[in-house]
Amino acid sequence: MGLCCQPYQSNLRPAFCIFIPEPKNIAMKILILLLIPMLLTTCSKSEEPRLSPKEIKLSAEQVQIVDGGNRFGFDLFRQLINPDEPGENVFFSPLSVHMALAMAWNGAATSTRIQITEAMYFPDIPDQQINEGYRRLMADLLSVDKKVAMDIANSVWYRQGFSVKNDFLNLNRDYFDADVSELDFSDPKARDIINAWVAAATRNSIEEIVDEIAPDHVMFLINAIYFKGIWQTEFDKKKTVARPFMLYDGSQKDVMTMEMTADFAYTAREGYRVIELPYGRGNFSMLVFLPEPGSNVNELIENLDWEQWNSLAAELSFKREINVRLPRFEFSYETELKQPLMNLGIQKAFIPYQADFSGITDEEIYISRVRHKSFVEVNEEGTEAAVVTSIEFREMSISEPFTFYVNRPFVFALKEKYTNSMLFIGRVMNPDE
């Protein structure tokens, strides 16, 4: 008697066959009958077909939002490359930052709103279409591949008793599925409550984003994204060995490096090569950009832009057999985004008495801080990643005037208001001299 496991493609030979001798007694027959369901279960697992990527039909608004997010992402990536930290690993989510700023944009007005719009490359379409584009994009990303675990969560936390306009809260509830909570910020447990939400949203990959709540804090806008994808073709752990890796200064160190040979999409461009490693059914993938020998990774980052990113799709449509050797890695990253965002043109939002968030409240508020934390692990099974972006708003207190304390060398000038004539100008290094 024989039992064969037939693969999904019926024209192929069976994956395996098991030949069972004719049982000579009742006990042996019973044992075989008990074993057959187990063998069939194993067979059914091997028959599972590899699904092809599920098509997502983007609306015109979604295309513009995705393109704008990618352009913004490359701009911000370049800002995060610190020349004083040449050996620093960097990992952030353009989608997370873009989405958190979009929630704040819903409450911005006048020149504050214009600066955010321009830095984020928002299209010139009605606000409702931009918000709807985000809503549909979130829904598509979360539903396209059940083989990939992905969560996108948003929240708005505001100080108990602080007046927030319902239109602002409803926009972020309706289009960003944001959790909205009025919280007693004076309670020592308030920080723990917000951080517990962050931990749950990232499946405990990131456990803290709010390190303090000051008396003038009035709101936190938070976005969290979690991703876990299993490679379509997993690496064999037995083939992972220490191999040399060249560091930024030209020195080498041995790092644990995975290896496999399989069919992958690949292309070569001037100065770098690209390989695509898919997860799940193939909608999500990792692109690895490898500079040519003698080329600098920072030069690659400086020259890479959204147009090159968009044109890669056509070049990566064909596969070939490739031996891949990829380091196994895991690290966390944290950065403050205030200065990078100001460098990209979002300035007034951060300046007290110039920021206009009258769509959020009638009170005078400004963005005091934008924190971004991330985590990534890449191993033989796949990739796990999580990010959190927190936008902190503070209130400008009328009872406590802004302090302009001249306690260091300064420049001064005398002028006439209407002609703008500069009458005198000087530098003071020592007031007592």
C-alpha positions as CSV (number, residue, x, y, z in Angstrom):
1,M,0.0,0.0,0.0
2,G,1.4,3.5,-0.9
3,L,0.5,7.1,0.1
4,C,1.8,9.9,-2.1
5,C,1.7,13.6,-1.5
6,Q,0.8,15.5,-4.7
7,P,2.0,19.1,-5.0
8,Y,-0.4,22.0,-5.9
9,Q,0.7,21.9,-9.5
10,S,-0.8,18.6,-10.6
11,N,1.5,18.1,-13.6
12,L,4.5,17.8,-11.3
13,R,5.7,14.6,-9.7
14,P,4.5,13.9,-6.1
15,A,6.5,15.7,-3.4
16,F,7.0,12.4,-1.6
17,C,5.5,8.8,-1.3
18,I,5.4,6.5,1.7
19,F,5.0,2.8,1.1
20,I,3.3,0.9,3.8
21,P,3.5,-2.9,4.0
22,E,0.2,-4.9,4.1
23,P,-0.7,-5.1,7.8
24,K,-0.7,-8.7,9.1
25,N,-3.0,-8.2,12.2
26,I,-5.7,-6.0,13.5
27,A,-3.4,-3.9,15.8
28,M,-1.2,-3.0,12.9
29,K,-4.2,-1.9,10.8
30,I,-5.5,0.3,13.6
31,L,-2.0,1.9,14.0
32,I,-1.9,2.7,10.3
33,L,-5.4,4.2,10.3
34,L,-4.2,6.5,13.2
35,L,-1.1,7.5,11.3
36,I,-2.7,8.3,7.9
37,P,-4.5,11.6,9.1
38,M,-1.1,12.8,10.4
39,L,0.5,12.1,7.1
40,L,-2.3,13.7,5.2
41,T,-1.9,16.9,7.3
42,T,1.7,17.1,6.5
43,C,0.9,16.6,2.8
44,S,-1.8,19.3,2.9
45,K,0.8,21.8,4.3
46,S,3.2,21.1,1.5
47,E,0.4,21.6,-1.0
48,E,-0.2,25.2,0.0
49,P,0.3,27.3,-3.1
50,R,2.5,30.4,-3.2
51,L,0.1,33.3,-3.7
52,S,0.9,36.1,-6.1
53,P,0.8,39.8,-5.0
54,K,-2.7,41.2,-4.6
55,E,-3.3,44.2,-6.8
56,I,-4.1,47.5,-5.1
57,K,-5.9,50.0,-7.4
58,L,-4.9,53.4,-6.1
59,S,-7.1,56.4,-6.6
60,A,-5.6,59.6,-8.0
61,E,-5.5,61.1,-4.5
62,Q,-3.7,58.0,-3.1
63,V,-1.1,58.2,-5.9
64,Q,-0.4,61.8,-5.1
65,I,-0.2,61.2,-1.3
66,V,2.1,58.2,-1.8
67,D,4.4,60.2,-4.1
68,G,4.4,63.1,-1.8
69,G,5.2,60.8,1.2
70,N,8.1,59.2,-0.7
71,R,9.5,62.6,-1.7
72,F,9.2,63.8,1.9
73,G,10.8,60.6,3.1
74,F,14.0,61.0,0.9
75,D,14.2,64.6,2.0
76,L,14.0,63.7,5.7
77,F,16.4,60.7,5.2
78,R,19.1,63.1,4.0
79,Q,18.5,65.4,7.0
80,L,19.0,62.5,9.4
81,I,22.4,61.5,8.1
82,N,24.6,63.2,10.6
83,P,28.2,63.9,9.3
84,D,29.4,63.9,12.9
85,E,28.2,60.3,13.4
86,P,29.4,58.5,10.2
87,G,29.1,55.0,11.8
88,E,25.5,55.5,13.1
89,N,22.7,53.1,12.0
90,V,19.6,55.0,10.9
91,F,16.0,53.6,10.6
92,F,12.8,55.6,10.5
93,S,9.4,55.5,8.9
94,P,8.5,58.2,6.3
95,L,4.9,56.9,6.5
96,S,4.7,57.4,10.2
97,V,6.1,60.9,10.3
98,H,4.0,61.9,7.3
99,M,0.8,60.5,8.9
100,A,1.4,62.2,12.2
101,L,2.1,65.5,10.6
102,A,-1.1,65.1,8.4
103,M,-3.1,64.9,11.7
104,A,-1.5,68.1,12.9
105,W,-2.0,69.7,9.4
106,N,-5.8,69.2,9.9
107,G,-5.6,71.8,12.7
108,A,-3.1,74.2,11.1
109,A,-4.0,77.5,9.5
110,T,-2.5,80.4,7.5
111,S,1.3,80.3,6.9
112,T,1.8,77.4,9.3
113,R,-0.5,75.2,7.2
114,I,1.2,76.4,3.9
115,Q,4.6,75.4,5.2
116,I,3.5,71.9,6.2
117,T,1.6,71.5,2.9
118,E,4.7,72.4,0.9
119,A,7.2,70.3,2.9
120,M,5.0,67.2,2.7
121,Y,4.3,67.7,-1.0
122,F,0.5,67.6,-0.5
123,P,-1.4,67.9,-3.8
124,D,-3.5,71.0,-4.6
125,I,-6.8,69.2,-4.0
126,P,-9.6,69.7,-1.4
127,D,-8.7,68.7,2.2
128,Q,-11.4,66.1,2.2
129,Q,-9.7,64.2,-0.7
130,I,-6.4,64.3,1.1
131,N,-7.9,62.9,4.3
132,E,-9.8,60.3,2.3
133,G,-6.7,59.3,0.5
134,Y,-5.0,58.5,3.8
135,R,-8.0,56.6,5.0
136,R,-8.0,54.4,1.9
137,L,-4.2,53.9,2.0
138,M,-4.4,52.7,5.6
139,A,-7.2,50.3,4.7
140,D,-5.3,48.9,1.7
141,L,-2.0,48.4,3.6
142,L,-3.7,46.6,6.5
143,S,-5.7,44.2,4.3
144,V,-3.5,43.4,1.3
145,D,-1.6,40.4,2.8
146,K,-2.9,38.3,5.6
147,K,0.5,36.5,5.7
148,V,2.1,39.8,7.0
149,A,1.3,41.2,10.4
150,M,0.8,45.0,10.1
151,D,-0.8,47.5,12.4
152,I,-1.2,51.2,12.0
153,A,-2.6,53.1,15.0
154,N,-3.2,56.8,15.7
155,S,-4.1,58.6,18.9
156,V,-4.8,62.1,20.2
157,W,-4.3,62.8,23.9
158,Y,-5.2,66.2,25.3
159,R,-5.1,67.8,28.7
160,Q,-8.3,67.6,30.8
161,G,-10.2,70.8,30.6
162,F,-8.3,72.1,27.6
163,S,-10.6,73.4,24.8
164,V,-10.2,71.4,21.6
165,K,-12.4,71.9,18.6
166,N,-14.7,69.0,17.7
167,D,-14.1,69.4,14.0
168,F,-10.4,68.6,14.5
169,L,-11.1,65.6,16.7
170,N,-13.7,64.3,14.3
171,L,-11.5,64.6,11.3
172,N,-8.8,62.5,12.9
173,R,-11.3,60.0,14.2
174,D,-13.0,59.6,10.9
175,Y,-10.0,59.5,8.5
176,F,-7.1,58.3,10.7
177,D,-9.1,56.0,13.0
178,A,-7.5,57.9,15.9
179,D,-8.2,57.1,19.5
180,V,-9.1,60.3,21.2
181,S,-8.7,60.7,25.0
182,E,-9.0,63.6,27.4
183,L,-6.5,62.9,30.2
184,D,-5.5,64.5,33.5
185,F,-2.0,65.5,32.6
186,S,-1.3,66.4,36.2
187,D,-1.8,62.7,37.3
188,P,1.6,61.0,37.5
189,K,0.0,58.0,35.8
190,A,-0.9,59.9,32.7
191,R,2.5,59.3,31.1
192,D,2.2,55.6,31.8
193,I,-1.3,55.5,30.2
194,I,0.0,57.0,26.9
195,N,3.1,54.7,26.9
196,A,0.9,51.7,27.5
197,W,-1.0,52.5,24.4
198,V,2.3,52.8,22.5
199,A,3.5,49.4,23.8
200,A,0.2,47.8,22.8
201,A,0.2,49.4,19.3
202,T,3.8,48.1,18.6
203,R,3.3,44.7,20.3
204,N,5.8,45.7,23.0
205,S,8.5,46.5,20.5
206,I,8.6,50.1,21.7
207,E,7.4,50.8,25.2
208,E,7.9,54.5,25.7
209,I,7.6,57.7,23.7
210,V,6.5,60.2,26.3
211,D,9.3,60.9,28.8
212,E,7.7,63.8,30.6
213,I,4.5,65.8,30.8
214,A,5.2,69.4,31.7
215,P,2.6,71.8,33.1
216,D,2.3,73.6,29.7
217,H,1.9,70.4,27.6
218,V,-1.6,70.4,26.1
219,M,-1.6,67.6,23.5
220,F,0.2,64.6,22.1
221,L,-0.5,63.4,18.5
222,I,0.9,59.9,18.1
223,N,1.3,57.5,15.2
224,A,2.5,53.9,15.7
225,I,3.3,51.3,13.0
226,Y,4.1,47.6,13.5
227,F,5.3,45.2,10.8
228,K,6.2,41.5,10.9
229,G,6.8,39.7,7.6
230,I,8.1,36.2,6.9
231,W,10.3,35.8,3.9
232,Q,8.7,34.0,0.9
233,T,11.9,31.9,0.9
234,E,13.4,31.7,4.4
235,F,17.1,31.5,5.0
236,D,18.5,28.3,6.4
237,K,19.9,29.0,9.9
238,K,22.6,26.3,9.3
239,K,24.1,28.4,6.6
240,T,24.4,31.5,8.8
241,V,28.1,32.0,9.6
242,A,30.5,34.8,10.5
243,R,31.7,36.7,7.4
244,P,33.7,39.9,7.0
245,F,31.8,43.2,6.7
246,M,33.5,46.4,5.7
247,L,32.8,49.3,8.0
248,Y,32.6,53.0,7.0
249,D,36.2,53.7,8.0
250,G,37.6,50.9,5.8
251,S,38.1,48.4,8.6
252,Q,36.5,45.0,8.7
253,K,34.7,43.0,11.3
254,D,33.1,39.6,11.2
255,V,29.3,39.6,11.4
256,M,26.7,36.8,11.3
257,T,25.7,36.6,7.6
258,M,22.8,34.6,6.2
259,E,22.9,32.9,2.8
260,M,20.6,31.4,0.3
261,T,20.3,30.8,-3.5
262,A,16.9,31.4,-5.1
263,D,15.2,33.5,-7.7
264,F,15.0,37.2,-6.9
265,A,14.3,40.4,-8.8
266,Y,17.5,42.4,-9.3
267,T,18.8,45.4,-11.2
268,A,22.0,47.3,-11.5
269,R,22.3,51.1,-11.9
270,E,25.1,53.5,-12.1
271,G,26.8,53.4,-8.7
272,Y,24.7,50.8,-7.0
273,R,22.8,47.5,-7.3
274,V,19.3,46.6,-6.0
275,I,17.8,43.3,-4.9
276,E,14.2,42.7,-3.8
277,L,13.4,40.2,-1.1
278,P,9.7,39.5,-0.8
279,Y,7.6,38.7,2.2
280,G,4.3,36.7,2.4
281,R,2.4,36.8,-0.8
282,G,4.7,39.4,-2.3
283,N,3.0,42.7,-1.8
284,F,5.6,43.7,0.8
285,S,9.3,43.4,0.2
286,M,12.7,44.6,1.3
287,L,14.8,46.4,-1.2
288,V,18.6,46.3,-0.5
289,F,20.6,49.0,-2.1
290,L,24.3,48.0,-2.4
291,P,26.8,50.7,-3.5
292,E,29.4,49.5,-6.0
293,P,32.9,48.8,-4.6
294,G,34.7,52.1,-4.1
295,S,31.4,54.1,-3.9
296,N,30.1,55.7,-0.7
297,V,26.8,54.8,0.9
298,N,26.2,58.5,1.8
299,E,26.7,59.4,-1.9
300,L,24.0,56.9,-2.7
301,I,21.6,58.4,-0.1
302,E,22.4,61.9,-1.4
303,N,21.5,61.0,-5.0
304,L,18.5,58.6,-4.4
305,D,15.2,60.3,-4.9
306,W,11.5,59.5,-5.4
307,E,11.7,59.4,-9.2
308,Q,14.4,56.7,-9.1
309,W,12.3,54.9,-6.5
310,N,9.3,54.9,-8.8
311,S,11.2,53.7,-11.8
312,L,12.6,50.7,-9.9
313,A,9.2,48.9,-10.1
314,A,9.6,48.3,-13.9
315,E,13.2,47.2,-13.5
316,L,12.4,44.7,-10.8
317,S,9.8,42.9,-12.7
318,F,12.1,40.0,-13.8
319,K,13.8,37.4,-11.6
320,R,17.0,35.5,-11.9
321,E,18.8,33.0,-9.7
322,I,21.0,34.8,-7.2
323,N,23.2,33.7,-4.3
324,V,22.3,36.2,-1.5
325,R,24.5,36.9,1.5
326,L,22.8,39.3,3.9
327,P,23.9,40.2,7.4
328,R,21.6,39.4,10.3
329,F,21.0,42.6,12.3
330,E,18.9,44.2,15.0
331,F,19.0,47.7,16.4
332,S,16.9,50.5,17.9
333,Y,17.0,54.1,16.8
334,E,15.7,57.4,18.3
335,T,15.8,60.9,17.0
336,E,14.4,64.4,17.5
337,L,12.8,65.7,14.3
338,K,12.2,69.3,15.2
339,Q,15.4,70.7,13.5
340,P,15.3,68.3,10.5
341,L,11.7,69.4,9.8
342,M,12.5,73.1,10.2
343,N,15.3,72.5,7.7
344,L,12.7,71.2,5.3
345,G,10.6,74.4,5.6
346,I,8.2,73.6,8.5
347,Q,9.3,76.5,10.7
348,K,6.4,78.5,12.1
349,A,4.7,75.4,13.6
350,F,7.6,75.3,16.1
351,I,7.9,79.0,16.9
352,P,5.9,80.4,19.9
353,Y,3.6,83.2,19.0
354,Q,4.0,82.5,15.2
355,A,2.5,79.0,15.1
356,D,-1.2,79.0,14.0
357,F,-3.1,75.9,15.0
358,S,-6.4,77.7,15.3
359,G,-8.1,74.6,13.7
360,I,-7.3,72.7,16.9
361,T,-8.1,75.4,19.6
362,D,-8.6,79.1,20.1
363,E,-5.7,79.0,22.6
364,E,-2.1,79.9,21.5
365,I,-0.2,76.6,21.0
366,Y,2.9,75.4,19.1
367,I,4.7,72.2,18.4
368,S,7.6,71.9,21.0
369,R,8.9,68.6,20.0
370,V,8.6,65.7,17.5
371,R,10.1,62.4,18.8
372,H,10.6,59.4,16.6
373,K,11.6,55.9,17.9
374,S,12.1,52.7,15.9
375,F,13.1,49.1,16.2
376,V,14.1,46.6,13.5
377,E,15.2,43.0,13.5
378,V,16.2,41.1,10.3
379,N,16.9,37.3,10.6
380,E,16.5,34.0,8.8
381,E,12.7,34.0,9.3
382,G,11.9,37.5,8.2
383,T,11.7,41.1,9.5
384,E,10.1,42.7,12.5
385,A,9.9,46.4,12.7
386,A,8.1,49.1,14.7
387,V,8.1,52.9,14.8
388,V,6.4,55.6,16.9
389,T,6.1,59.3,16.1
390,S,4.9,61.7,18.8
391,I,4.1,65.4,18.1
392,E,4.0,67.4,21.4
393,F,2.0,70.6,21.7
394,R,2.6,73.2,24.4
395,E,0.5,76.3,25.4
396,M,2.0,79.8,25.3
397,S,1.2,81.2,28.8
398,I,0.2,84.8,28.9
399,S,0.8,85.0,32.7
400,E,4.5,83.9,32.2
401,P,6.0,86.2,29.5
402,F,8.6,84.8,27.1
403,T,12.1,85.5,28.5
404,F,14.7,87.2,26.2
405,Y,17.8,87.1,28.4
406,V,20.8,88.8,26.9
407,N,23.6,87.1,28.8
408,R,26.2,86.6,26.1
409,P,27.8,88.6,23.3
410,F,25.3,90.2,20.9
411,V,24.7,92.4,17.9
412,F,22.4,95.5,18.1
413,A,21.2,98.0,15.5
414,L,19.2,101.2,15.4
415,K,16.7,101.7,12.5
416,E,13.7,103.8,11.4
417,K,10.4,101.8,11.1
418,Y,8.9,103.0,7.8
419,T,12.0,103.6,5.7
420,N,13.8,100.6,7.3
421,S,17.0,102.6,7.3
422,M,19.8,101.1,9.4
423,L,21.2,104.0,11.4
424,F,23.7,102.2,13.6
425,I,24.9,98.7,14.1
426,G,27.4,97.2,16.6
427,R,28.6,94.2,18.5
428,V,28.9,94.0,22.3
429,M,31.4,91.5,23.7
430,N,31.8,93.0,27.2
431,P,29.1,95.4,28.5
432,D,31.5,96.6,31.2
433,E,34.4,97.6,29.0
